[in-house]
Amino acid sequence: MTAAITGWAHSKFGKHSDETIESLVVGVASQAMKHAGLEPGDVDEIVLGHFNAGFSRQDFTASLVLQADDALRFKPATRVENACATGSAAIHQGLKTIRAGSARNVLVVGVEQMTTTPGPQIGENLKRASYLPEDDSIPGGFAGVFGKIADAYYQRHGDQSDALAMLAAKNHKNGVGNPYAQMRKDLGYDFCRTESEKNPFVAGPLKRTDCSLVSDGAAAIVLTDLETAMHAPRAIMFRAAEHVQDFLPMSKRDILLFEGCELGWQRALKNAGITLDDLSFVETHDCFTIAELIEYEAMGLAKRGQGGAVALSGETAKDGRLPVNPSGGLKAKGHPIGATGVSMHVLTSMQLCGEAGDIQVPGAKLGGIFNMGGAAVANYVSIMERVR
């Protein structure tokens, strides 16, 4: 690859009623440039990842990044979105600009503010990431879509309630050590496994603990061409960056295979010249626990139908063979749609620099990232390695 991450910033995820989209963007943009040792005037392009879909009345947001510093005025700035993979879509836009030789430094920001929207409207907004001609009548909003996927998986491979509870418990335990996480509480397996007043069923077999959190937050990175990055304080290189887009209607594919995810991982590992066994850890898109389970199979960590067995084995725990979501994942960290993909790259960079604090995976050398939009529609895989 031709680019590296040379600086980053990350807000705490959660409910920020005292913030706005603008203040969230400005905060991380300023911090990321400072962290990279970059003067705002040296930024060549700006990309903002912001899904919105009705969460913010301010729908034209690319130029809000310019509010971080007057020296950013007149820089090219573009907003991109690709559902829950919006953050990674923004990163890929920046990578393409650098690869084309049109920029040396690209500032990428991801943001979302969701909690100021009334609950019923949140569900409607999120459902816009599904195929409405088929999915609009599914009860439970976007959770209902994944509840339907979970039901189908249970019918084909058997009840996975134990495995889903183990995944939720693992990610909440990991999230305790993440200062950016919305929920820093170890809920334990028994709580996640048991239906209760505090953990009711939400959609199909999915309980509240199986669903990621509604969040506000932002994250930012500075992308730099490799030649320039070699003079930066730090450089985390993209060994591979793959984007695979699949059909939007679930009826046009076997939704239990996550084939776009599978192809994205295959291409990324091949282009990076490694195997899954070479990775030190993975940050994967656990919007719902059933998604993480199926992703184990799509990435090649488990055979088809055996994702639950891997979840129960402890292989993906923080001290397991391949730690998955040492950050706590979307499940504990929160999922502000436009910020999620950028957040994954920030936290992976921190791991590879040995700066991840209580969530640090010892000796981390290679990190894998999978960020997904819709029900395995937009699929982005990154393989990251520190080179400076």
N, C-alpha and C positions, 0 to 999 in steps of 0.2 A: 504493500500500500504506500501511498505518498503523503500521508498526514498523520499527525499525532495530537493528542490532547496535552496542552501545556499549562492549563490553568482551569480552575473550576470554582463553583460556589453552589450552596444548597441551603434553602430555607428549611425551617422545621415544617413538617407537614401536619395539618390538623385544621381546626376551625380558627380562622383569622378574620373575625368580623371588623377588626380595626384596620384592616388592610384593604387595598384595591388591586385590581389587575396591574395598574400602573406602578404602585408602590412595590409590589412583589417583583415585577420585572426589573425595575430600577435597582432594587437592592442586590439581586444576584448578578446582574450585568456589571455593576460597579465592582463588586467583590471578585468576580471571575477575572476581569481585566487586571486588577491589582495583583491577584494571585499569580497570574501569568507573567507579571513584570512588564505588562504591555501598556503603552500609552494609548488612550482612546483614538488619537489621530492615526495610529498604525493599524487600526481595524480596517480591513478592505471591504468586508461585507457582513451583513447582519441577517440571521434567520431566526424567526420566532415561531415556535411550535405552540399553537393555541387552538384546541378543538372547539370550544365554546358551545355550539349547538343549542344556544339559548341560555347558557349560564350567565353570560354577561351582556348587558345592553350595548356595551362598547364592542362592536364586532370588527371594526377596522383597527387593528392593534399593532401592526408591524412597527410603526413609527414611535410607539411608546418607548421602545428601547433607546431611542435618541435622547430621551429625557435623562438618561444616566449621565450624560456629559455633552456639552455644546459642541465638542470636537467631533461628535458622531453625526452632526448635521451634514446632510447631502450624501451620506454613505448609502449604497444600495441596501434596502431592507425589505424582506419579504416574509409574509406569514404563510405557513404550510399547515396542513392537517391531514391525518390519516387515521381517524378514530383513536383508539387507545394507544396506537403506535405513533401518534403525532410527534412526540419528542424525538424518536429515532428517525422519522421522516425528515425532520429539520436538520438533524446531524448529517443525513445522507445528502441533503441539498448542499451543505457546506463542504462535504467531502468531494462532491462532483465539481464544485467551483475551484477547489484547490487542485484537483486532478487535471482540470482544463488549463491550469496555469493562469487563471484570472484573479487569483488572490493568494496571499501568503498567510493572512490571519483572518479567520472567520469567527465571529461571536455568535454562538448558538444559545438561545434561551428557550426554556419550556415553562409554561405557566397554565394554571387553571384555578378558578375560584368557584367552588361548587356549593359550599354550605350556606350561602346567602339565598339560595333558591329553595322554595317550599318543597317538601318531600315528594308529593305526587308529581310535581314538574321535573324533579331530578330523574325519576323513573322514565318519564316521557323523553327527556333529553338524551338519556343513555340509550334508549331503545332506537334512536336514530342511527346507531352504529350497527343495527341489524337490517335485514331485508324486509321492509315494511309490508310489501304485498303478501308475504307469507307469515311474518312474525308479529305483526301489529296486534293480532288478537290473542297472542300468548299472554296469560295473566302473569303478573309479577315483574313486568318490564324486562330489562336485560338479564336480571337474575333468572327470570322465567325461561329465557333462551338456554342458559346453561343448566337450569334445572331439567329441561327437556333433554339436553345432552347427557346429563348424569343418569336420567331414567333409562335412556337408550343403552348407555354403557353397562348399567346394572343388568339389563335384560340380556345383553350379549355375554358378559363376563362374570356376573354374580354381584351380590351386595358388596359395596366398597365402603360401607360406613366406618369401619375400623380404620381403614387406610386414610380416608379423608380427615378423620379426627386427628390422626397422627400427623398429617401434613399441617393442619391448622395449629396444633400444639407446638410443632417444631418451629414454625415461623414466628409464632408469638414468643416463644422462648428466646429465639435469636433477636427479636426486635427489642428486647429489654436493654440490650447494649448499644442500640442505635440512637444517638442523641437527636436525630432528625425524625424519628418515627412518631407517628400519631398516637399509637398505643404501645406503651412500654410496660406490658404486664404479661407475666407468664401464666396463661389461663389453665394450663395442664390438660392432659389427655382426657381425663374423666369429664371435665366441664365441656370440652369440645365434642365429646362423643354423646353426651346426654341431652335430650330435649328438655328444656326447662323454660320458665317464664322469661329468663334472661337470654336464653338461647333457643328461640322457637324455630320451627321450620319456616323457611322463606319461600322456597320454590322447589317442588318435587322433593328429592331427598336432601336438598341443601338447607342447612341451618344457618343461622346468623354468623356463626364462626367459620362458615365455609365461604363467606363473601367478603371481598375487599371493602375498604372504608371509603366513604365520601369525604373528600379532602380539599383543602386549599393549599397551595404551595407553588414553589418555583425552583428551578435549578438552571445552571448555566455552565457552559464550557467554552474554552477558546481552542479552536482547531488551527493548527499551524503546519505548513509544509515541512517535510522531514529535514531538509537542509537547514532551514531556519530554526527548527525545533532543537537541533543539536547544540544550539547556543542558549537555550532556555534553561531555567532552573530545574525543570523536569520535563520528561516527554514520555507519554504512554502511546505507543504506536498501535494502529489498526493492522493486525496481521491479516484480517479478513473483515469484510463488511458486506453482507448479502441481504437483498430484499426480494422476496417472493410474494407476489399478489395472487390470490386465488379467487374463485367465484364468490360472489356475495350470497346468493341463495344456498342454504344448507341442502336443499333438495337436489342440487346439481352435483353433490359430492358425498362421500362417506364421511360424515362429520366426526366419527370416532377415530379417524386416522390422522387428522391434523396434517394433511399431506404437504401443505405449504411450509409448515414448521419443519417437517422432515427434510424436505428438499433444501430449505435454507441452511439447516445444520450440515447436511452432506456437502453442499457447495463450500460453506465456510471452512469446514475442517480440511477439505481437499485443498483449497486455496491457501490455507495457513500451513499446509504440510504437516498436519498433526492428526492424532486420533483423540477421541473423547477422553481416553485414559491420561492424556498429557495435560489436561486442564487441572488447575488447582482448585477451582470453584466455578459455580454458575449462578448468575442472577437470572431467574426466569419469571415469566409473566403469570403469576398466580392470582388473576382477577377473581377466580373461584378455585377452590381446592381441586375440583375435578379437572380443571385446566392444567394445573401442575402435574397431576397424575398422568394425563394423556401425553403431556409434553415429555415425560420420562421415556415413554415409548417412542415418540416421534424423534427424539434426539439420539436414540439408540442405547439409552441407559437400561432399558428393560425391553423384553420381547412383548409383542402385542398381547394385551390382556394381563400382563404381569406388572404393570405400573404400581398396583396396590401392594404387591409383595415387596417391591423395592422400597416403597414408602414405609412399610412396617419393619423392614430389616435394619433401619438405622443407617443405611449407606449414605443417605443424603443429609444426615445431621451435620452440625458444624464440625464435629470430630470424626465424621464418617469418611468413606473412601472418596466421595466427591461431594463436598458441601454444596447444597443448593439453597439459595436465598439466605446467606449468612446475615444479610441486612434486616431480615424479617419479612422481606418480600412486600408485595402490595398488601398482603393480608394484615401485617402489623404496621408497616411503614405508612400506609395510606396510598391512595391512587388518584391524585389530581391529574386528570387525563393528559393534558398537554405536557406536563412536567415529568411524567413517569419515565419515558425513554431516556431523557437527559439525566434524570436521577440515577438510573441504572449505570450509566457510563461514568458519572461522578463517583459513585460508591465503588465501582470496579477499579477506577483509577486510584482511589485511596487505598484499596487493598493491595494493589501492585506496588504502591510506594511505601507500604508498611505503615500507613498513617490512618488505619481504620479503627484504632482504639480497641474497645471491648468487643467489636465484631470482627477483629482481625483474624484471618485464616493464616496460621503460621507458615512462613516460607512461600507465600503465594507468588507464582511466576507467570502463569497464564490464566486469564479470566475469560469466561464465555458469557454472552448476554443474549437472551431471547425476549423480544418485545413484540406484542401481538395486538393488532387492531381488529375489532369485531370478533366473530367466532372463527378464529384461525384464517382470517381473510388477508390482512396485512401482516406479513411475517418478516421480521428483521433479526438477523443474527450477526453479532460482532465477536471477534476474537482479539483480545487485547494483551499487549506485552509491554513492559517498561523497557525503554532503550536508553533512557538518561534519567 
